[in-house]
Amino acid sequence: MSGWVDAPEENERRRVELLGDPQEIHEHAVALQALARHEEGPRGLYGGAVFRGSTAGDLDAALVLRTLIGAGEEAWLRAGAGVTGQSSPEREIEETCEKLRSVAPYLRFSTD
């Protein structure tokens, strides 16, 4: 599916299509429950979405797949994965590592 279009009726059709699939919503809920059973603590911030909007009704959104969080002299590089019912756990792990490897070599510590 391509991004935002100027036709409000097309955007509404897409919104209904995305939110109207109970199977996909169920798959996300099952995945979150499985993660909660296997992780030792809260996931914390690792990704999400960035939204930009205007009072004229314009909206743009993008997924954040790599996040760098810094505090004092420590930094954490995190990456997320989009897990679905068709996902391969081995491939998701490799894809997450690829995301981290695409950023990590370029990080430098600086006191400036």
Secondary structure, DSSP 4 states (H G I P E B T S, - for coil): -----S-HHHHHHHHHHHHT-HHHHHHHHHHHHHHHHH-SS---SS-EEEEEE-TTS-EEEEEE-EEEEEETTEEEEEE-----TT--HHHHHHHHHHHHHTTGGG------
